[in-house]
Amino acid sequence: MVKRGKEPMWESAEFDELYVLAIPRHGNRDLAPGTKKSILDQLEDDVLAWEERLGDDEGKEDASGEGHGTG
């Protein structure tokens, strides 16, 4: 978590290129629809970055003859 402003900010330790994610605290109130969409869009970018990285790692394992083997 990064200290910036009044809302908690979450920064990816793995992906420097991703934006810092702010998830505002609103007590028991719902977040505005635009805020929800923005948060979900940023989380989707995180998922895509992980999928790419893990896909790259799996390709390296396959090329070396390790991983996913039936042994």
N, C-alpha and C positions, 0 to 999 in steps of 0.2 A: 504494500500500500504506500502511496506517495502522498505527502502532505502538501496540498495545493488548494487554496480557497477553503470554503466552508463545507464542501461535500467530500466524502471519501473518494479517493482516486486510486484505481488499480492499474498497475503497469506490468506488462508482460516481462518476465525475467528471461524468457527464451527468444522473444521476437522483438527486437528493437524497432522494427519498422511499423509495428502496430501502434495505433493511437492509444493514449491513456484512456481508461474507461472510468467514467464517473457514474456511480449509482447513488442517486440522491435519497436521503432519508426523509420520508414524509409521514412518519408516525403510522396511524391507521388508515390514512387516506390513500386512495389509488393514485398511481402515477398517471400523468396525462398520456393519451394515446401516442403522441409524437415522441415523448420521452421513452416510452416502452419500446417503440419501433427502433429508435436510435440505439438503445442498449442492446436489443436483439441483433441489430445489424452488426454492431461491433463484436458481439460474441460469435456471430457467424463467421466473421473474418478470422477470429481466433481458431475456430474449428477447422476452417479451410487451411490455415497455416500449419496446424498440427497434422492434418491429413496429408498435406504435401510432404512434410518432414518425415512422417512415418512411412509414407509410400516410397520415399527415397531410400530410407533405411532398409526396407524390405527388398528393394531392388538390389542393394549392395549385398545383402545376405544371399539372395538367389544367385547372383553372379559368382559368389565365392563357393557355392555348393553347399552352403549351410542354411539352416532355417527352412521351415516348411517341408522338411524331408520326412520320409517314412522310415528312415534309418536302418 
